[in-house]
Amino acid sequence: MQSEVMFAGFGGQGILLIGKILAYAAMEEGFEVAWIPSYGPEMRGGTAYCTVVISDRPIGSPIIKNPLHLVAMNRPSLEKFSNIVRPDGVVLINTSLIPIGSGRNDVSELKVPAVEIATELGNVKAANIVALAAFVARTGLVSTETLKKCVKQEFAKKPKVIDLNMKALEEGIRAAS
């Protein structure tokens, strides 16, 4: 089993962070993992992205041209990357910023108003965690319990935001059902 996930959005939306958290969660569950962040000028308001490869055997190459899944946090990311997702994958669409669908009938679309949910929780910055939790709940790539543990570890040095992110996780899981 090998799954590839592309996370994409505006620089500053926490795209690289949620990719890293998923990678850690997969490692916690004993999977082989590759996390490839995209660094560069595009992170200053343009499209920032990363890929995470999760496998039950050694990963031959971390470079992925056609990922199985996409988490799109903004419209430019959906328009740029939805056409490269393999059939039968999941495309998460942040409907708070994306008023359109992927235009594909061979993928499963998961529409989540991540920004609205995070705003209702008190901080728009938690939208990435809402999206990550919804994606994990839909795909089952890792368990939601492992994800919760890894989010707590990620924010251990910022204890004031742990409660917010745990609530964001719960709301993301709820949004996926």
C-alpha positions as CSV (number, residue, x, y, z in Angstrom):
1,M,0.0,0.0,0.0
2,Q,1.4,3.4,-0.9
3,S,-0.6,6.7,-0.8
4,E,0.6,10.1,-1.9
5,V,-1.0,13.3,-0.6
6,M,-0.4,16.8,-1.9
7,F,-1.3,19.7,0.4
8,A,-1.6,23.1,-1.4
9,G,-2.7,26.6,-0.5
10,F,-1.5,30.1,0.0
11,G,1.8,30.6,1.9
12,G,0.9,31.3,5.5
13,Q,-2.0,28.8,5.6
14,G,0.0,26.2,7.4
15,I,0.2,23.9,4.4
16,L,3.7,22.6,5.2
17,L,2.8,22.1,8.9
18,I,-0.2,19.8,8.2
19,G,1.9,17.8,5.8
20,K,4.5,17.4,8.5
21,I,1.9,16.4,11.1
22,L,0.5,13.7,8.7
23,A,4.0,12.4,8.1
24,Y,4.7,12.2,11.8
25,A,1.4,10.4,12.4
26,A,2.2,7.9,9.7
27,M,5.7,7.3,11.2
28,E,4.0,6.8,14.6
29,E,1.9,4.0,13.1
30,G,5.0,2.3,11.6
31,F,4.8,3.4,8.0
32,E,7.6,4.5,5.7
33,V,7.2,8.2,5.1
34,A,8.6,10.9,2.8
35,W,7.7,14.6,3.3
36,I,8.8,17.0,0.5
37,P,8.1,20.6,1.2
38,S,8.1,23.3,-1.4
39,Y,10.3,26.2,-0.3
40,G,10.8,29.3,-2.3
41,P,9.3,32.7,-3.3
42,E,5.9,31.2,-3.9
43,M,5.4,30.9,-0.2
44,R,4.9,34.7,0.0
45,G,1.3,34.7,-0.9
46,G,1.5,32.4,-3.9
47,T,0.9,28.7,-3.9
48,A,2.8,26.8,-1.3
49,Y,2.6,23.0,-1.3
50,C,4.1,19.8,0.0
51,T,3.8,16.1,-0.7
52,V,3.6,13.3,1.8
53,V,4.2,9.7,0.7
54,I,3.0,7.0,3.1
55,S,3.9,3.3,2.4
56,D,4.1,-0.1,4.1
57,R,7.4,-0.8,2.3
58,P,10.5,1.3,1.4
59,I,9.6,4.3,-0.8
60,G,11.4,4.1,-4.2
61,S,11.2,7.8,-4.9
62,P,9.7,10.7,-2.9
63,I,9.0,12.6,-6.2
64,I,5.4,12.2,-7.1
65,K,3.9,13.4,-10.4
66,N,0.4,12.1,-9.8
67,P,-0.6,11.9,-6.2
68,L,-3.6,9.9,-5.0
69,H,-5.0,12.7,-2.9
70,L,-5.1,16.5,-2.8
71,V,-6.0,18.9,0.0
72,A,-6.7,22.2,-1.6
73,M,-6.9,25.2,0.7
74,N,-7.4,27.9,-2.1
75,R,-8.8,28.1,-5.6
76,P,-5.4,28.5,-7.4
77,S,-4.2,25.3,-5.8
78,L,-7.4,23.4,-6.8
79,E,-7.1,24.7,-10.4
80,K,-3.4,23.9,-10.6
81,F,-3.3,20.4,-9.0
82,S,-6.7,18.7,-9.3
83,N,-6.1,17.5,-12.8
84,I,-3.0,15.5,-11.7
85,V,-4.7,13.5,-8.9
86,R,-5.1,9.9,-9.8
87,P,-8.6,8.4,-10.2
88,D,-10.3,7.1,-7.0
89,G,-8.4,9.6,-4.9
90,V,-9.8,12.1,-2.5
91,V,-9.8,15.9,-3.2
92,L,-10.5,18.0,-0.1
93,I,-11.9,21.4,-1.1
94,N,-11.9,24.3,1.4
95,T,-15.2,25.7,0.4
96,S,-14.6,28.8,2.5
97,L,-12.2,30.0,-0.3
98,I,-13.1,27.8,-3.2
99,P,-16.6,28.2,-4.8
100,I,-16.1,25.5,-7.4
101,G,-15.6,21.8,-7.5
102,S,-12.7,19.8,-9.1
103,G,-14.6,19.2,-12.3
104,R,-13.9,15.5,-12.0
105,N,-16.2,12.6,-11.5
106,D,-13.5,10.0,-11.0
107,V,-12.4,11.3,-7.5
108,S,-14.2,11.6,-4.2
109,E,-14.7,15.3,-3.3
110,L,-14.7,16.2,0.3
111,K,-16.1,19.8,0.7
112,V,-15.3,21.4,4.0
113,P,-15.7,25.1,5.0
114,A,-12.4,25.0,7.0
115,V,-12.0,28.8,7.4
116,E,-15.6,29.2,8.7
117,I,-15.2,26.3,11.1
118,A,-11.9,27.7,12.4
119,T,-13.4,31.2,12.7
120,E,-16.3,29.9,14.8
121,L,-13.7,28.2,17.1
122,G,-12.1,31.6,17.6
123,N,-9.0,31.5,15.3
124,V,-8.8,31.3,11.5
125,K,-5.3,29.9,11.8
126,A,-6.8,26.6,12.8
127,A,-8.4,26.1,9.4
128,N,-5.4,23.9,8.3
129,I,-6.0,21.5,11.3
130,V,-9.8,21.3,10.4
131,A,-8.9,20.3,6.9
132,L,-6.3,17.8,8.0
133,A,-8.6,16.1,10.4
134,A,-11.4,16.0,7.8
135,F,-9.1,14.5,5.3
136,V,-7.7,11.8,7.7
137,A,-11.2,11.0,8.9
138,R,-12.3,10.4,5.2
139,T,-9.3,8.5,4.0
140,G,-8.3,6.6,7.1
141,L,-4.6,6.9,6.2
142,V,-3.8,7.1,9.9
143,S,-6.1,6.8,12.9
144,T,-7.6,10.0,14.3
145,E,-6.2,9.0,17.7
146,T,-2.7,9.0,16.4
147,L,-3.4,12.3,14.6
148,K,-4.6,13.9,17.9
149,K,-1.4,12.7,19.6
150,C,0.8,14.2,16.9
151,V,-1.0,17.5,17.0
152,K,-0.5,17.7,20.7
153,Q,3.2,17.0,20.3
154,E,3.5,19.6,17.5
155,F,2.0,22.3,19.7
156,A,3.6,21.2,23.0
157,K,5.7,24.3,23.2
158,K,2.6,26.5,22.6
159,P,0.2,25.1,25.3
160,K,-2.2,28.0,24.8
161,V,-3.2,26.7,21.3
162,I,-3.5,23.0,22.1
163,D,-7.2,23.3,23.2
164,L,-8.0,25.2,20.0
165,N,-6.4,22.7,17.8
166,M,-8.0,19.8,19.6
167,K,-11.4,21.4,19.0
168,A,-10.4,22.0,15.3
169,L,-9.6,18.3,15.0
170,E,-13.0,17.3,16.4
171,E,-14.8,19.7,14.1
172,G,-12.8,18.5,11.1
173,I,-13.6,14.9,11.9
174,R,-17.3,15.9,12.2
175,A,-17.2,17.7,8.9
176,A,-16.0,14.6,7.1
177,S,-19.0,12.5,8.1
